[in-house]
Amino acid sequence: MSCGCKTSGDSAHSCGPKKTANGCENVNTCGNSYKLSVFDWLSNINNPATNRCDFVEVRFKNDRKSFYKNVNNIPLHIGSVVTVESSPGHDVGVVSLTGELVKIQMKKKRFSEESPLKIYRQANQKDLEVWQEARKKEENIKIEARKIAHRIGLEMKITDVEYQGDASKVTFYYTAENRVDFRQLIKEYAGAFRTKIDMKQIGFRQEAAKVGGIGSCGRELCCSTWLTDFRSVNTNVARYQQLSINPQKLAGQCGKLKCCLNYELDSYLDALSHFPSSSTTLDTEKGRAFCIKIDVFKKKMWFAYVDSSMAWYDFDIEVIKKLIAKNKRGEKTPPLEELKQPDVPLVSIDLIQENNVDRFEKKNRGNNNKNRNQNRPNNNPNNPNTNQGQKRNQARPERQDRPEQRSDRNEKSERPQRQERQPNPNANSAGTGQPRTQKPQQPKPQMEKTEAVTGADAEKKPNPNKKKFKKKFPPKKDNNA
């Protein structure tokens, strides 16, 4: 059984598997997101029986609420499904508020207590079955009603359809920009649906509230979640907030100005009360200047000369007030160029480095340097492996041959030696953990080779490998080794 606490009696939704005698068992949580739900903060207070309120607030589909009198003193609670008086027949709704808060709501809505409608009983099983069957037909009837209106050629849009609880009447909610003559339409509807027809025109904001959607802020529409009354919004609201009059940005889902423009209007009006009028003009020695722009947050006003309006000068409102007082005394103010003080640039520190494009590469660059340092030989004098390598490197340069023999020998053995040296560093570093000691020997033969080939031989035989090697120096001798 559905109590309809979240969807105003929609049979497709239910707040809980069962309904207790106190109403919906999840009524404190399931209806919080629904704008017709009310929090009764006086529910735990027992009032005297003489001052007890006999009226109950009942809500229906499509944000419709009304007040009914409990003439039979039925024990009702929030979430109870009741059968109430209607014209014609009866209707089924959900109790949304009881107790003393109903008096406050009746006074706020200016509800008359004369000849009120009555609550018949709590809805029985038969009432609920008829009510739910009528709810299931609403979507198909809405589609068929739109087809009939389009066939007749009426400029209107059927927004929603609501069946009465006893299925004796159906209400069509529609929107239209101009007046619509729907006399022929009612005849077509009565013949097609075989029930009493009621047409009700609503505004575009009410249509957006019924349909729902997501606003430009990324949240659900205010009119479909919590906003129940619609205040008028005009373009002066955007001008007070210094917003550009752009219909595409200021309009909501309904095509009208956004209701949220009214939320901060009072704060802007309070801040603008301390500003001079936007139509203020200053009489300077260079000419008259008028106000172009106002910044509410920085408390500044921009002025420009009448003759040259391309150059703008911003001043604090306190300075503008002093200049206005000087003009009232009949004195002209200095030119705006002299009054303008140089702006001190603010040094901003980007703590999280959002503007740095290379912020993702620093970590990898540090890891590469770390790996590069690990591959380098350890020059620690206390390491015995390093001392042995340095001794070998120091002992080899002592063997000196003639330049001609050394150059010939190096030319023949250059290619095989290079191929044999490649696996040695990997074997030493992976197997024994010793540093690569033969690497500094590579530039030695090449340096001696370039020194040996001089004169006419160098002109005849240009060395093709001369540019392929960079000049490297042998490691320094360690006297302590």
C-alpha positions in Angstrom: 0.0 0.0 0.0 1.4 3.4 -1.0 1.0 6.3 1.4 2.2 8.8 -1.3 4.2 10.8 1.2 6.9 11.7 -1.4 4.9 11.9 -4.6 1.5 13.1 -3.5 -0.1 9.8 -3.9 1.7 8.5 -7.0 1.1 4.7 -7.0 4.5 4.0 -8.6 6.4 5.2 -5.5 6.2 4.2 -1.9 8.0 5.3 1.2 7.8 2.1 3.0 6.4 -1.5 2.9 3.6 -0.8 5.4 1.7 2.0 6.9 1.2 2.1 10.6 -1.6 3.6 12.6 0.5 6.7 13.2 0.9 7.3 9.4 3.9 6.7 7.3 6.6 5.0 9.3 9.4 6.8 7.3 7.6 10.1 7.2 10.5 11.9 8.9 13.0 10.9 6.2 11.3 10.0 3.0 9.6 13.3 2.3 12.4 15.7 3.1 13.3 16.2 -0.6 9.7 17.0 -1.5 8.7 20.6 -1.3 5.2 19.9 0.0 6.5 18.1 3.0 6.2 20.0 6.3 8.2 19.5 9.5 5.9 19.7 12.5 8.0 21.1 15.3 5.0 21.1 17.6 4.2 17.4 17.2 5.6 16.5 20.7 3.5 19.1 22.5 0.1 18.2 23.8 -2.3 21.1 23.8 -5.5 21.2 25.8 -8.5 19.6 24.1 -10.5 22.8 24.3 -8.0 24.7 22.1 -7.3 21.9 19.7 -7.4 22.8 16.0 -10.0 20.9 14.0 -8.5 21.7 10.6 -6.0 19.5 8.7 -3.8 20.3 5.8 -4.1 17.8 2.9 -1.9 17.7 -0.2 -2.7 16.3 -3.6 -0.8 15.9 -6.9 0.8 18.8 -8.7 1.7 20.9 -5.6 -1.9 21.4 -4.7 -2.9 21.8 -1.0 -6.0 22.6 0.8 -7.5 22.7 4.3 -10.3 20.4 5.5 -12.2 20.2 8.7 -12.0 17.0 10.8 -15.7 17.0 11.8 -15.6 13.3 13.0 -12.5 13.8 15.2 -10.6 11.0 13.3 -7.1 10.4 14.8 -5.0 11.7 11.9 -1.2 12.0 11.5 1.2 13.2 8.9 1.2 10.7 6.1 -2.3 9.4 6.6 -4.3 8.8 3.4 -7.8 10.3 3.8 -11.0 10.6 1.7 -12.2 14.2 1.5 -15.2 16.1 0.1 -15.0 17.4 -3.4 -17.3 18.7 -6.1 -18.5 16.3 -7.5 -17.8 13.2 -5.6 -14.8 12.7 -3.3 -11.1 13.0 -3.6 -8.2 11.1 -2.0 -5.2 13.0 -0.5 -2.4 12.7 2.0 -2.3 14.6 5.3 0.7 17.0 5.3 0.2 18.9 8.6 -1.9 18.7 11.8 -2.1 20.6 15.0 -1.5 24.2 15.9 0.7 24.9 12.9 -2.4 24.6 10.7 -3.8 27.8 12.1 -0.6 29.6 11.2 -0.7 28.3 7.7 -4.4 29.2 7.3 -3.7 32.7 8.4 -0.7 33.0 6.0 -2.8 31.7 3.1 -5.8 33.8 4.1 -8.1 30.7 4.1 -11.7 31.4 5.1 -13.1 29.1 7.8 -16.7 29.7 6.6 -18.3 26.6 4.9 -15.1 24.5 4.8 -14.9 21.1 3.1 -15.0 18.1 5.3 -12.9 14.9 5.8 -15.1 11.9 5.4 -12.9 9.0 6.6 -9.5 7.4 6.3 -9.2 5.9 2.8 -10.2 2.3 2.7 -9.0 -0.4 0.4 -11.6 0.3 -2.3 -10.8 4.0 -2.3 -7.1 3.3 -2.7 -7.7 0.8 -5.6 -9.8 3.3 -7.6 -7.3 6.0 -6.9 -4.3 4.0 -8.0 -6.1 2.8 -11.2 -6.9 6.4 -12.1 -3.3 7.4 -11.6 -2.1 4.8 -14.0 -4.2 6.2 -16.8 -2.8 9.8 -16.6 0.3 9.4 -18.8 -1.6 7.8 -21.7 -4.4 10.4 -21.4 -1.9 13.2 -21.5 -0.4 11.9 -24.8 -3.8 11.4 -26.4 -4.9 14.9 -25.2 -1.9 16.5 -26.9 -2.7 14.7 -30.2 -6.3 16.0 -30.1 -5.2 19.6 -29.4 -2.7 19.4 -32.3 -5.3 18.1 -34.7 -7.7 20.9 -33.9 -4.9 23.4 -34.3 -4.9 25.1 -31.0 -1.7 27.0 -29.9 -1.5 25.4 -26.4 0.5 22.7 -24.6 -1.0 20.1 -22.3 1.5 20.0 -19.4 -0.1 17.5 -17.0 -3.2 15.6 -16.2 -4.7 14.9 -12.8 -7.5 12.5 -12.0 -9.8 13.0 -9.0 -9.7 10.3 -6.3 -13.0 8.7 -7.4 -12.1 9.0 -11.2 -15.2 11.2 -11.8 -13.3 14.2 -13.0 -10.0 14.8 -14.8 -8.2 18.2 -14.8 -6.0 19.2 -17.7 -3.2 21.7 -16.9 -2.1 23.7 -20.0 0.1 26.6 -21.0 -0.5 29.1 -23.7 0.8 32.6 -24.6 -2.5 33.9 -25.9 -6.1 33.3 -25.1 -7.4 29.9 -26.3 -10.9 29.1 -27.3 -11.1 25.4 -26.2 -14.9 24.9 -26.4 -14.5 22.5 -29.3 -11.6 20.9 -27.4 -13.7 20.1 -24.3 -16.3 18.3 -26.5 -13.5 16.2 -28.1 -12.1 15.3 -24.7 -15.5 14.5 -23.2 -16.2 12.1 -26.1 -12.8 10.5 -25.9 -12.4 10.1 -22.2 -16.1 9.7 -21.0 -15.7 11.8 -17.9 -16.1 15.4 -16.6 -13.4 17.7 -18.1 -11.8 20.6 -16.2 -9.3 22.9 -18.0 -6.8 25.0 -15.9 -4.3 27.3 -17.3 -0.9 27.7 -15.5 2.1 29.9 -16.1 5.5 28.8 -17.5 7.1 28.8 -14.1 4.4 26.5 -12.8 5.0 24.2 -15.8 8.8 24.1 -15.0 7.9 23.2 -11.4 5.7 20.3 -12.5 8.1 19.0 -15.1 11.3 19.5 -13.1 14.9 19.6 -14.4 18.5 20.6 -13.8 19.4 24.3 -13.7 22.6 26.0 -15.0 24.0 25.7 -11.4 24.0 21.9 -11.7 21.2 21.4 -9.1 17.6 20.6 -9.3 15.2 23.5 -10.0 14.2 25.5 -7.0 10.6 25.7 -8.1 10.4 21.9 -8.2 12.2 21.2 -4.9 11.3 23.8 -2.3 10.1 27.1 -3.8 6.3 27.4 -3.4 5.6 31.0 -4.2 6.9 32.9 -7.2 8.0 36.5 -6.8 8.1 38.8 -9.9 11.6 39.2 -11.4 12.4 42.1 -13.7 15.5 43.4 -15.4 16.2 46.0 -12.7 17.3 43.1 -10.5 20.1 42.3 -12.9 21.1 45.9 -13.2 21.4 46.3 -9.4 23.7 43.3 -9.4 25.9 44.7 -12.3 25.0 41.7 -14.5 24.9 41.9 -18.3 21.5 41.9 -19.8 21.9 38.7 -21.7 18.6 36.7 -22.0 20.4 33.4 -22.6 22.3 33.7 -19.3 19.5 35.2 -17.1 16.7 33.0 -18.3 15.8 29.7 -16.6 14.2 26.5 -17.8 10.9 28.2 -18.1 12.2 30.9 -20.4 11.6 33.7 -17.8 14.2 35.4 -15.6 15.7 33.1 -13.0 14.1 33.2 -9.5 17.5 33.0 -7.9 18.2 36.6 -9.0 16.0 37.7 -6.1 18.0 35.8 -3.5 20.9 38.3 -3.2 19.1 41.4 -4.2 18.7 42.6 -0.6 22.4 42.3 0.0 23.2 44.3 -3.1 20.7 47.0 -2.3 22.2 47.3 1.2 25.7 47.6 -0.2 24.7 50.1 -2.9 23.1 52.4 -0.3 26.7 53.4 0.7 27.6 54.3 -2.9 27.1 57.6 -4.5 24.5 57.6 -7.3 25.5 56.0 -10.6 24.5 59.2 -12.4 27.1 61.2 -10.5 29.2 63.6 -12.6 32.5 65.2 -11.6 33.5 68.7 -12.6 37.3 68.6 -13.1 39.8 71.1 -14.5 40.1 69.0 -17.6 36.4 68.6 -18.2 33.3 66.8 -16.9 33.6 63.1 -16.0 30.7 60.6 -15.6 30.4 57.2 -13.9 30.8 54.2 -16.2 31.0 51.2 -13.9 30.5 50.2 -10.2 32.2 47.4 -8.4 30.2 46.5 -5.3 32.8 44.0 -3.8 35.9 46.3 -4.3 33.9 49.4 -3.4 35.2 51.3 -6.4 33.7 53.5 -9.2 35.1 54.0 -12.7 34.9 57.5 -14.3 35.8 58.7 -17.8 35.8 62.1 -19.5 32.9 63.1 -21.7 35.2 64.0 -24.5 37.4 60.8 -24.3 35.5 58.0 -22.8 38.0 55.3 -23.7 40.3 56.0 -20.7 38.7 54.8 -17.4 39.9 55.8 -14.0 38.9 53.8 -10.8 38.6 55.4 -7.4 37.4 54.3 -4.0 34.0 55.5 -2.9 35.5 57.6 -0.1 37.6 59.5 -2.6 34.5 60.1 -4.8 32.5 61.4 -1.9 35.3 64.0 -1.2 35.3 65.0 -4.8 31.5 65.4 -4.9 31.7 67.6 -1.7 34.3 69.7 -3.4 32.1 70.2 -6.4 29.2 71.2 -4.2 31.4 74.0 -2.7 31.9 75.3 -6.3 35.5 74.1 -6.7 36.8 72.1 -9.5 38.7 68.9 -8.8 42.1 68.2 -10.2 42.3 66.0 -13.4 41.6 62.3 -13.0 45.1 61.5 -14.1 46.6 63.3 -11.1 44.1 61.8 -8.6 44.7 58.3 -9.8 47.3 56.5 -7.6 49.4 53.8 -9.1 48.2 50.3 -8.4 50.4 48.2 -6.3 50.5 44.7 -7.8 49.6 41.9 -5.5 52.1 39.1 -5.4 50.1 35.9 -5.4 51.6 32.5 -4.5 50.2 29.5 -6.2 50.3 27.0 -3.3 48.9 24.1 -5.2 50.6 25.0 -8.6 47.5 24.8 -10.6 49.0 27.1 -13.3 52.2 25.2 -13.7 52.1 23.0 -16.8 55.1 20.9 -15.7 53.8 20.0 -12.3 53.2 16.4 -13.3 56.7 16.0 -14.8 58.7 17.1 -11.7 58.2 13.8 -10.0 59.5 11.8 -13.0 62.4 14.1 -13.5 63.5 13.6 -9.9 63.3 9.8 -10.3 65.4 9.9 -13.4 68.1 11.9 -11.7 68.0 9.5 -8.8 68.4 6.5 -11.1 71.2 8.3 -12.9 73.0 8.9 -9.6 72.7 5.3 -8.7 74.3 4.2 -12.0 77.3 6.4 -11.4 80.5 4.8 -9.9 81.0 5.5 -6.2 84.0 7.8 -5.6 84.2 6.9 -1.9 87.8 6.5 -1.0 86.9 4.0 1.7 85.4 1.6 -0.9 88.0 -1.1 -1.8 86.4 -1.7 -5.2 86.8 2.0 -6.1 90.4 2.0 -5.0 91.3 -1.0 -7.1 89.7 0.6 -10.2 91.6 3.8 -9.6 94.8 1.9 -9.3 94.2 0.2 -12.6 93.4 3.5 -14.3 96.5 5.1 -12.9 98.7 2.2 -13.9 97.7 2.0 -17.5 98.7 5.5 -18.7 102.3 4.8 -17.6 102.7 2.4 -20.5 103.6 4.6 -23.4 104.3 3.5 -27.0 105.4 5.3 -30.0 102.6 7.4 -31.6 102.8 5.5 -34.9 102.4 2.1 -33.3 99.7 3.3 -30.9 97.6 4.8 -33.7 97.9 1.7 -35.9 97.0 -0.6 -33.1 94.0 1.5 -32.0 92.6 1.7 -35.5 92.6 -2.1 -35.9 91.3 -2.9 -32.4 88.8 0.0 -32.1 85.7 -1.8 -33.3 86.2 -5.1 -31.4 87.1 -3.3 -28.2 83.9 -1.3 -28.3 81.8 -4.5 -28.8 83.6 -6.2 -25.9 83.1 -3.3 -23.5 79.3 -3.1 -23.8 78.4 -6.2 -21.7 81.1 -5.5 -19.1 79.4 -2.6 -17.2 76.1 -4.6 -16.9 77.9 -7.7 -15.7 79.9 -5.8 -13.1 76.9 -3.8 -11.8 74.5 -6.7 -11.8 76.8 -9.6 -10.7 79.6 -8.3 -8.5 78.3 -4.8 -7.7 81.6 -3.3 -8.8 81.6 0.1 -10.7 82.4 0.4 -14.3 86.2 1.1 -14.3 86.9 0.7 -18.1 84.6 3.5 -19.1 87.2 6.3 -18.6 89.6 4.4 -21.0 87.5 5.3 -24.0 88.6 8.9 -24.5 92.3 8.1 -24.0 93.0 6.3 -27.2 91.0 8.8 -29.2 92.8 11.8 -27.8 96.2 10.2 -28.5 95.0 9.3 -32.0 94.0 12.8 -32.9 97.3 14.1 -31.6 99.3 11.5 -33.7 97.5 12.3 -37.0 98.8 15.8 -37.8 100.3 17.6 -40.7 100.0 16.3 -44.2 98.5 13.0 -43.0 95.6 14.8 -41.4 94.9 16.7 -44.6 95.0 13.6 -46.7 93.0 11.4 -44.3 90.3 13.3 -42.5 89.2 11.3 -39.5 85.5 10.5 -39.8 85.3 9.5 -36.1 86.7 12.8 -34.8 83.3 14.4 -34.3 81.7 11.3 -32.8 83.5 11.4 -29.5 83.6 14.1 -26.9 86.7 15.0 -25.1 86.8 13.5 -21.7 89.5 13.7 -19.0 90.8 10.7 -17.1 89.9 10.5 -13.4 92.1 12.4 -11.0 94.8 10.6 -9.1 94.2 9.8 -5.5 97.4 10.2 -3.5 95.9 8.4 -0.5 95.2 5.2 -2.5 
